[in-house]
Amino acid sequence: MPSLEPRVIENDVWQVGILPETGMSTAFGRIRHDGAWIDFMRPTPNESYGHASDCASYLLIPWSNRIKGGLFRFRGKDYQLKVNAGDGTAIHGTTRDFAWKVEHADGRSVVGSFDSRENPGANFPFAFSTRAEFRLDGPGFVNTVSVKNEGSEPMPAGFGHHPYFQRAIASETDVAMLEVPCTEYFDLDMCIPKGPPLPVESRLDFRKMRSISSVHVDDCLTGRVPGAPIRFSYPESKLDVTMQCDPLFEQIILYMPAGRPFYAVEPLTNANDGFNLYDRGIRGAGVFVLEPGEEKSASFVLKVS
């Protein structure tokens, strides 16, 4: 039986566990703070190492978030995916459901790959491959993903990450402060955009650092200010972390479930139902089209200040 023990990478600042058998998900992301390891990312219970959605973070490839009804249209042809969410959508891609090949692993990095041609159960009608690298570079935890079209015709694509973070660290009152430099958002109906992005409304305006929400939030922000990082701060712990994203990550999902000890800040290349937004010509879809043999890559970095 395959091992579900994490591949651990560690330096003086970070200790991270990666689960290749669980779609290259992240089991934990710890920061050394005041001489001890603390969980910055939501830790995965050992018994959940085989379930990507329970992990500290997981990969969303070759699309992120939802496709309404699992149905999308591309260049005049309809494609039906298997619905895999209770709301009747196809959600979060397909690669998290499979074991990945480890291409390289040492004390500072882990590299894995997945090829849909070798996994006939992959829930996507186009042949593709993907590569993910998790690397520690001083105070930075670098996450890099690439997707390549392995077929003979163009294909739509997108990808993203679904990292969860601890709502509080030192105590229940040490609640995270957050700054997200996004100027727009999508008005959603059951998590599906109604149209193009709108100016961000006050409940989702994190352009100035503020405490994370105590009421339920599950929204897609866009219009990122070029070059501006996302910032996390825990006042009591005096822990400050930035998330710097490549420009390809046009969207940021904020998921803050009320009453839970975690929240998510998700860097994504495409919006919710992005393939259908793209087909309708709606601004902000964030979908890219890969020609045969073409590949796109992007990184984000969590850096301890």
Buried (B, 14 or more C-beta within 10 A) or exposed (E): EEEBEBBBBBBEBBBBBBBBBBBBBBBBBBBBBEEEEBBBBBBBEEEBBBBBEBBBBBBBBBBBBBBBBBBBBBEEEEBEBEBBEEEEBBBBBBBBBBBBEBEEBEEBBBBBBBBBEEBEEBBBBBBBBBBBBBBBBEBBBBBBBBBBBBBEEBBBBBBBBBBBBBBBBBEEEBBBBBBBBBBBBBEBEEBBBEEBBBEBEEEBBBBEEEEBBEEEBBBBBBBBEEEBBBBBBBBEBEBBBBBBBEEBBBBBBBBBBEEEEBBBBBBBBBBBBBBBBBBEEBEBBBBBBBEEEBBBBBBBBBBBE
